[in-house]
Amino acid sequence: MVARPGRLQSAFTAGELDPLLHERSQLKYFSTGADHMENVVSIPQGGFGLRGGLLDIGAVDPAASRLFDFKASDGSAYDLVFAPGKMEAWGNSGKLQDLAIPALSETMLPGLNDAQQRDTMILLHADLQPQRIKHAGPQAWSADAVPLTGLPSYDYGATYSNGVAAVWRLEFVGLDANSIFTLTISQEETVSIGYTTAMGTLASRVRTAVQDLPNVAPGISVASAGGSKIAVTFSGENNAGDGWAVSGNVINKADAAILAAKTTVGVAPGEPVISSVRGWPRCGAFYNQRLLLGGFKGLPNAWMFSLQGDYFNFDERFSAANGPALIPMDVDGGEVVEQIVPSRNLAIFTNGAEYWIAERGLSRTEPPNHVQAGERGVKNGVPIVANEGALNFVSSTGSVIGEFRYTDVEGNFVSRDISLLGSHLIIDVKDQAMRRAEKSTSGNLNGIVLEDGQARLATLLREQDVTAFSRMTSDSGHFKAVSVNGRNEMSWIVDRPAGRRLERLVTGYLLDEAQEFTFSAPQSQIFGLARFENREIWVVGDSNVMGPYLVQSGVVTLDFPVVAGYLGTWAPPKVTMLPPPRDIGPAGANVVLKRRLRIHSAKISVLDTTSLAIGINDGPLKDVGLQRYGLQADTAELRQGVTETITVRGLTGFHDEPKLTLSQLRPGKLTVRSVTIEAAL
């Protein structure tokens, strides 16, 4: 018999492709993409498998809409759920404590950011006085306002009378009437000045020389300070502040000296850069043993760092390199600092661009060098997540997943769009989180929540060119937030018919809203299912799949008794292949045959699979018999997975763009290694 050739697709590492790419059969990703991928994740080695199910952890506040992870210093991990006026601390299996945060309003939640170090988390929003959450044990949480001290002043344009001029005292030791000296004022040297013992005359000479310097504005005063001393007062509107350094040098007398000392610390007129009047910082981070705060409501393009080793002290009178500083960025008007992220270098993300700080350490005496790497900007309130040494961010439009990565080739960070192939799936993102690969044969998993309640999953293994976006759906579920805790568990806040719930993605589970059960003896009735009332559920008991059952009065009766398992709702997977390419003739000839064709056969290579259905051209699904002689009576269903190539023939229907769909009609294990399509042109 002559072998019949077919088109083999052994990888789905490009995920669901944007419809604009469906005619791009020459694109290298065409052979690894799909028309539709739902409730599956791509396998980096090729093929795809079911996403994990969602295990129900418990009911959260009906208005809960933000979810942050918390890693305590003792190694414990928590999910922190935020709702208006409160926080809920959740552990591995349930809620541990409710904590009141009265200042946190509903309108603040979408733009809420956090910074965490050891047992302290800081909540940040432009309209919220920074709140400190402290952990002292699983059920010992507390909250208060962050005790910031020494906040730097800023001139917001009002009339201020709180400025203090800096005063320096100069003492002349060993000088005589023939001595000549110079003064250095903040690295600018005066002309030569002749010394005289008449302090009033000397003060006048010093004032004239200092006032002539380019860095000194009009308004200073110089007066005798008794004995052989004079005092230089840096008064005048443009001389305000403490940014002065004064020293003297005697030119023609070796045994003489000028001793300079600051006697009054200068304070620039103004008001605290953050306050209940001017607003608060949008974002922050712990870095280099400092607390960094930025995106101030009154000064949105600035950020500041604390005294090194003293996280809440921002007193600028500490003038050494380890002191605090306020850093207004030299950027276009309208740019707002949205995120500050420690990474290979400190990264600063605004609503208009992405920057990195060239210096690894922060110093008060050396202004940081902001290097721009991209011009997408980030969306307010959406976390930035780490992936394989890069930072993944959501653009300011909410419709691009960007990657911020350092490249040795360019010697710079670069900002790239990694969602281009699946751009139709990334629309108005509101939250994201990254789960690290659970084993060496899997990739990182990016969970994404959209404003309309839809969810997405992306398998990312960038070093192997794996970027696969897919849809995530769940029966009657609308997603509100996502996070990954210190145990590497991906948690979701989901709206359900019975209320808002906290659920976790569990690899290997087939159902959502899953509720586990264990009985001391086999039992055929399960009670306490009020949250599923009048809804269909499935039951996985003792590795057998049963259902669907309609829950009435909070009870279901099973087909046969079981001891342990779980139950929940089911969202079937769906993968629709791209139409077969129409290229004919030699490669590169760009000759195609555009006419209706029929997919008549498919060979599907499966691994440990117990349920499979196929459809053609969006028609009805038909179950595929995997067991040639039926299931074995003495072995549980989910332990009878099939690993072989399943051939389906006799598929009918001509179509302009014929498509093969793989799905299920009942829950079961499903892993597809490859699909070979045979079509009649």
Secondary structure, 3 states (H helix, E strand, C coil): CCCCCCEEECCCCCEECCHHHCCCCCCCCHHHEECEEECEEECCCCCEEECCEEEEEEECCCCCCEEEEEECCCCCEEEEEEECCEEEEECCCCEEEEEECCCCCHHHHHHCEEEEECCEEEEEECCEEEEEEEECCCCCEEEEECCCECCCEECCCCCCCCCEECEEEEEEECCCCCCEEEEEECCEECCCEECCCCHHHHHHHHHHHHHCCCCCCCCCEEEECCCCEEEEECCCHHHCECCCCEEEEECCCCCCEEEEEEEECCECCCEECCECCCECCCEEEEECCEEEEECCCCCCCEEEECECCECCECCCCCCCCCCCEEEECCCCCCCCEEEEECCCCCEEEECCCEEEECCCCCECCECCCEEEEECCCECCCCCCEEECCEEEEEECCCCCEEEEEEECCCCEEEEEECCHHHHHHCCCEEEEEEECCCCCCCCEEEEEEECCCCEEEEEEEHHHCEEEEEEECCCCCEEEEEEECCCCCEEEEEEECCEEEEEEEECCCCCEEEEEEEEEEEEEEECCCHHHCCCEEEEEECCEEEEEEECECCEEEEEEEEEEEEEEECCCCEEECCCCCCEECCCCCCEECCCCEEEEEEEEEEEEECCCEEEECCCCCEECCCCCCCCCCCCCHHHCCEEEEEEEECCCCEECCCCEEEECCCCCCCEEEEEEEEEEC
